[in-house]
């Protein structure tokens, strides 16, 4: 486990704000299903929540590359591992 601060730490409040907004979207989806909302309307909101999560994921990936991977390359310590982690994260995002 890495003991350094995560790359997003400078933007932590903004990331948390975005995640709370997404959490609200998901609660709204639950409410829509409880209220028997039309399928297509629910699916439209699922798509919006999915895109919001993808946006957060891409932002976190960008921060990881800009900070964690960059710092590992600059220091010469653990660069291969950080690049492998980034590649694996990209692969998971593409598959999802």
Secondary structure, 3 states (H helix, E strand, C coil): CCCCCCCCHHHHHHHHHHHHHHHHHHHHHHHHHHCCCCHHHHHHHHHHHHHHHHHHHHHHHHHHHHHHHHHHHHHCCCHHHHHHHHHHHHHHHHHC
